[in-house]
């Protein structure tokens, strides 16, 4: 039986003229750097469907088996390296992290 996962969620907006570059970088550089952290189970990215004005256009959901792994990730050299690379590549321009949050599971229902 699959257990619920601890989540790190990042909501991002991107300047329209930077979207192709941003998505290529996020998929091919940023996520592979973060996946080097052994405690991460996986990452799923989402794009906002139309009709949801005022919401971030992109979500990235990072999955962890437990709180210990999530906490270790926050202090990991892999995350530090990915943030350094992000700051050097983007220099604070092109996209905006709207919010970040970590969630713990309460209960899972399946049909």
N, C-alpha and C positions, 0 to 999 in steps of 0.2 A: 504494500500500500504506500503510495506516495505521500510524503509529509509536506505540510505547508512550508513555505520558504520565507526567510527574512528578506526584505527588499530595501534597496537604495534607489530612489526615483529622482530623476533630474528632468526638469521642465525647461525647455529652451525655445527662444524665438530667434529667428535668423533674418537678416536683411535680404529681401528678395533677390538682389543682384549677387549675393554671396551663396545662395542655396546650393547650387551644383558643387561648388568648391567645398562648402561646409559638409555636405553629405558624403562626398568622396573622402574627405579627411576623417570625419567621424567614423565611417565604416572601415577604412583601410589603414588608418594610423592610430586614432585614439582608442577604439575598442580593442584592437590587438595588443596595445600596450597594457591596458587594464586587465585583460585576460591572462596575463603572465602571473597574476596573483593566484596562488594555488587554491585559496578558499572560495573563489567565485565559481558558481555553477554555470552561469550563462548570462547573456544580455539580450534583451529584446528592445528594438526601437519601434516607436509608433509615430505616425503622422496624423494630425488632427483632421477629422472629417469636416466638411463645410457646415456652416450654420452655427458655429460655436464661437462667436466673436468674443474677444477679451481673454481667450484661453491661449496658453503657449502652443505653438504649432507642433513641436516635437517633444516626445517623452522618451527617455531611456530608462529601462527597468533592469537593474542589476540584481541577480538572485544569489542568496547565500543559504547554507543549510542551517546556520544557527547564529546567535548573537555574538558569540566569540569570534567567528569568522568575519562578520560584518564590522565589529570593533577593530579587529586586526587590519582589515582593509583600509579603514580610515587613517591608520598610522603607517601604512605600508610604503616601502620605497617605490613600488610599482605605481601607486597613486601619485606620489610626489613627483616621479619622473614624468608621468602623463600630464600633470598640471604644469610643470616647467615647460614641457614641449608645447602645450597648448598656448601658454603665455608668449612663448617665443614666436610661434607660428602666426597667432592672431593679434598679438599686441593689444588686446582689449577691444578689438573692432571686428565687426562682421556678424557677431551673434551675442545674445544676452541670456545668461542663465537666470531664468525667472524665479525658480525656487528649487530647493533640494529637500528631501525628507527621507527618513528611514522608518520603515514599518515592520512590526512584528505580527505574526499570525495570531488570530483569535480562534477561528474555527473554519473548516472547509466543508462545503456541501457539494455533493456530486449527484447527478441524476442517473 
